[in-house]
Amino acid sequence: MNYTFRQSERQVGMTRDRIVIFDRVDSHLHTEAEPHIARALSMITLSERTFAVECIEFHRIIGRCACVQTTNADQIIYAVRKGRRGHTRFVLNRQGDPCSTLMVIIRRGPESGDGTATLASVFIGRPTAREWFDPRATDQDRAFWQTHALVWDEEAIVPGSMCSDVPHDEIARDSCTSRRSQ
């Protein structure tokens, strides 16, 4: 097979049904998940699916889940994560729970006829909801993010994008952005 169109991407593994998986340049492959990706991919069968969301159980602790349930006692802030279009809900001064699962999201585009696919995201954790700014987000997704947040990770955010009071709608995001630039 010829993978020359993928020169700027790197191969990270192969699925059980021998689909070669590449990591894209603007990857959402979280660093702490990288040591586990090849094994996780080998447990996935893509078949003809063009989009796959898989929760792979390792039966041992492989890291900490970045998404935690929050309470009224938690200090919540919002910031734009690198490679994202909107503000993500974060919790300060918390640590993720020990976790034995890896979430793997794979997309197959028009080039999929060559037996390849691309990682959309890989992270240690359990299934979550679409973020509120995702055009496909549902009311159920938005409700999830009102009671959950990612553990604060300053290296994952766009500098200067932090806000303390962003509710889950576009108007609030725009007002946060304009307050920041004043």
Buried (B, 14 or more C-beta within 10 A) or exposed (E): EEBEEBEEBEEBBBBEEEBBBBBBEEBBBBEBBEEBBEEBBEBBEBEEBEEBEBEBEBEEEBBBBBBBEBEEEBEBBBBBBEEBEBBBBBBEEBEBBEBBBBBBBBBBEEBBEBBBBBBBBBBBBBEBBBBBBBEEBEEEBBEBBEEBBBBBEEEBBEEEBBBEEBBBEEEBBEBBBEEEEE
